[in-house]
Amino acid sequence: MRVHYSTDDVPPRDRESYWLDIVSKHVLKVTPNDRQDLATYWGRLDAQVTQRFILFNFEDCHRSRGRTAADVRRDTSVKFHLHRVHRERVYTTATAHGTELEIRQIPGDFYVTSSEYPFQATMRDWLAVSGLTIPYEVLSPLLAGGRLTRPVSLRGGSPLGSLLGTALDAAVAQIPLLSPELGDAVLQNLSGLVALACGASEEGQSSGQESLRTARLEVAKRYIDQHLAEPDLVPAGAAAALGISLRHLHLLFEPTGTSFAQYVTQRRLQQCRAALASPTDIARSVADMPSAGASTASPPSTAHSSGNSECPQRRSAPWGQWATPINPCWRLF
């Protein structure tokens, strides 16, 4: 189920309380540190809700906020949170041993935390975060010791971070098309990757390895989609670009029952059908169709994660806006 919330149509005097209730319900209960003019106060949230998980994408006008000890006490259940930041951010929290931890992040970076930890965070210009809320009973068995001893930060450009980003982007695209039960299965698989980033238990190692294979397959499929226009798109070239062996590439596709070549053919046929069915493509000749070279789709917009500091108060916030373009030549394996 998809939900969307915005303060645009809320009376100014009610905007802040309305917005904080929405964030508390779908993400995490927090307390702002900076006071905003209620007349210009704004916030937007898109979420996909499955049976147990919540995928979210939200932004608001606050630069600084925290999760206080009182916020922690008011929560009735412990949950884990995977966040991807879209503005520069400084995050300060305490570990399980009582020591203070400061994390500095750049757009695209991830962090994993638990609702049991208070924190303070400041983000450049305004808040912009996407991610996943994971039930305690899902991730806890996959973690060594059953819990996080401290929040975990992961660079978006690191090997595991790029795989996690690919898996999260794929989930954002797939979940709206799936039943709640299948959506849960996809996000359960994603939780295995989160466990690997945090220190996995024996069960988590097993789950994480399958999650890694799935994420690596998604990277390979994305590479294919980005290079459908190239007539020399062949397994050997793709394997070299992805930094893996030819055998490894074929093993990624083996469990799907569809080979690399078959997947390329399917995607080109789908591109052809879509182009022929589109009124805007009627004038295209047969030679322009993907069988002779498909046009590569443009990468997702990353306007908000650029250096532009303009306040996006009246911009729309479509679901998936924060998906991170993947560089297919990253050495991920």
N, C-alpha and C positions, 0 to 999 in steps of 0.2 A: 504494500500500500504506500502510495506517495502522498506526502503532506507538504504544504507550503505555508509559511507564515511571514507576515510583514507588518511593520508598524505604520505603513503609509496611511491606512484608513482608521487608525486609532486616535482618539482625541489626545492632544499633546500632553495633558496632565496625567494620562494613564499609560503613556508609551513605555516608560522605563519599567514599571511594575509588570506590565503585560509581557514585555520582552524577556525579562529575567525569569518569569514563570515558564515561558516557552523553552528557553535554554536549559533550565533546570530539568524539565520533563524529557527532553530529547537528547541532551548532551550531558551537562553536569551543573550542579548548583554552584554558583559563584557570586562574589560580591564585588562590584566595581570600586576602583580606587579613585577614579576621576569623575567629577560631576559634569554633566552635559546639559546644554540648553535644551529644555523639553520641547521648545518650538521647532528645533531642527534635529531632534533625536531621531535616529533611524536604526533599523535592524532587519535582516532578512534571513530566513532559514528554509532550506529544502531538505527533506529527509525521505529515505526509503525504509519502511518498517516491515521486517519479516516477522516470523514467529518469535524469535529470540534476540535478533540483532537490530541495530539501527545504523544505517549509513547516513551521514549528515554532511552538509555543506552550509556554513553560515558566516556572516559578516555583520559587524555593527560598528557604531561610532566610538566605542570605548577603546582607549589605548592601553589602559592599565586595569587589571583586575586580579582578584585572588580568590582562593578557596580557603576560607577561614576554618578554624577549629569548630566554630559553631555550625558552619555549613556541613562539615563532616558528620557532626553529631546528628544533624537533622535528616541525613540520608538513612533510609531504612535497609538498604542493601548495598553490598560491595560489588562494583563493576570495574572492568578494565576498559581503558580507552586508548585507541590508536589515533593520533592526530597528525595531520600533515599541515605545516604552516605555509602561508602564502605571503607573509610580510616578515621582515627581520624581527627577531624576537629574543628577549632575555627572560629566562624561566628560572626561578629560584624555588627550591623546595628542601625538605629535610628527608634524609634516608631513614631506614628502619633502625639504624644505630644512633640516630639523633644528630648526625653531622649535617651541615648545610651544603647543598649542592647547587651550583649555578651552571646553567646550560645556555649557550648562545647559539642561535639557529639562523639559517638563511632560508629563503623561499625554496620549498621542495623537501626540506628536511622533515623527518618523522620523530615523534617521541611516543613512548608507551608509558602509561601511568595507571595508577589504581585510584579509585575514589576515596580510599582510606588516607591519602596523603594531602595535607594542606599545601598550597603553593602561592606564589606571587609571580605575575607575568606582565611584561610590558612589550607591546608590539608597535612597530613603526607606523605612524599615521592613523591606522584604524585596525580593528581585529578582522582577520580573515583566516578561517580554519576549516578543513574538511577532515573526515575520518570515519571511524567505526566504534560503536559502543559494543563491547563484548561481555556477555554474562559471565559472572564469576565461575559458575560450574562448567563452562566450556573451556576457558583458558587455564584455570588453576591446575587441573590434572596434567596439563602439558608443560608446566613450569617446574624446574628443579626446586624442591621444597614447597611447592604449591602456591607460591606467592612471589611478588616482586619485592626485593629488598631495597630497591631504589628505582625511580623513574629511569627509563632507558632512552637515550637519544641516538638517532641513526641518520647519517648523512644521506640525502636523497640520491647523490651521485655515487655512493658506494655500491659494490656488487650486490649485496643483500638489499640495500635501500632501493636500487633501481628495479630489482625483481619485485619487491614489495609494492612499489609504485605501479608497476605493470599489472600486478594482481588486483590492486585496489581499483585502477582504472577499468579493468575488465569487469569487475564486480559492479561498478557504477553503470556500465553499459548493459550488463546481463540481467541484473535484478529486476528491473521494470518489466521484463519479458517473461519472468518465471513465476511459478506458483510460490506461495510463502514457504512450502516445504522444500522445494528445490532451491529457493533463495537461501534458506538456512544452510543447505548443504554446501553451497558455494562459499558462504561466509565462514562456515566451520573449517573448510579447507584453507581459507585465508588466515584463520587463527593459528594454523600450524606454522606458517611463516613468521607470524608475530612471536610465537614461542621460541623459534630458532634465534630471533633477534635478542630475546631476553634471557636466554639460558634455559634450554629445554630439558625436561625429565626424559627418562627412557621412552615413555609413551609419546612424549612430545617430539623426540628425535625421529621416531617412526612416522608420526603424522607430518612432521616438517619436511622430511625427505619427499613424500608424495606431493606436498605443497610446492616444494622447489621444482619438481618435474613439471607440474601444471603451470607454474609461472614461467619456466623456461620455454615451454611449448607456446605459451601466449606471446613471448618475445619473438619466437620464430615466426608465428603467424602474423604478427604485426610487421615484421620485416618483409614478409611476402606481400602483404597488402600495400606497403610503401613502395614496392618495386615491381608491381604487376605490369607496369608499362614497359619493362625491359624484356625484350625477346630472349635474352640470354640468362634469364632467371632460372638457375639450375641448382641442385643440391650442393654441389661442390663450392660454388661461389657463395651461397648463403652460409654454409658452414664456416668458410674462411672469414666472412664479414662478422659473424657472430662469435668467432674465436673458439669454436668447438670442432671436434673431428666429424668427418662425414658419417661415421658409424653412430656417433652420439646423436646427430641430427635425425637419422632414421629411427633410432630408438625412442626419441621423443614422440614421434608420430605413431609408432607401432601400436600402443594401447588404444588409439582412436579408431583403428581399422581403416584408416585413410592414409595413404602414403603422401610424401611431400609433393610429388608430381600430380597426384589426384587432387590434392587440396588446391594447388595452383590452378588446375583446370577448372575446378568448381568455382573458385573465386572469380576467374576471368569470365566464366559463363554468367555468373550472377551480375557482374559489372555490365556485361553486354545486355542482359535482360533489363536491368535498371535503366541503362542509357536509352534503349529502344522504347521503353515505356514512358520516358520523361518527355513532356511537351517541349521542354527547353533544348532537348537534344535531337529533335526531329531532323534538323538540317545537317547533322553529322553524317559523314559517309561511312560505309562499312569498313573502310581502311582505318578509320579512327577508333574502331571498337577495340576492346581490351585484348582480343585474340592476336592483334598485331601490336599491342602495347596499350595497357590501360593507364589512364591518367591517375596519378597518385593524389589521394585526398590531402587537403591542407591540414596541417597540425591544428589541434585545438587552440582556442584563444587563450593567451596568458596575459591579457591586458592588466589584470589586477596584481600580478606578481612582478610587473616591471617596476622601474624606478619612478613611475608616475605617482605623484603624491596627491593627485586630485581626489577629493572625497567622492565616492561613488554613490552619493545619496539617492540619486534618481535613476541609477542604472538598473536594468533588469538583472536577475540572478538565475539564469537557467541551470537546471540540474546538469552536472558534469562539467560546469564551467572551469573548475579547478583541476581537471585532468592534466597531468604533466606529460608533454611530448616525450617520447622515448627515442633516444639516439640508438639506432640498431647496431652501431659499430662499437658500443661499449663492450668491453670484455667481461662477460657476466659469469663465466663458468670456470 
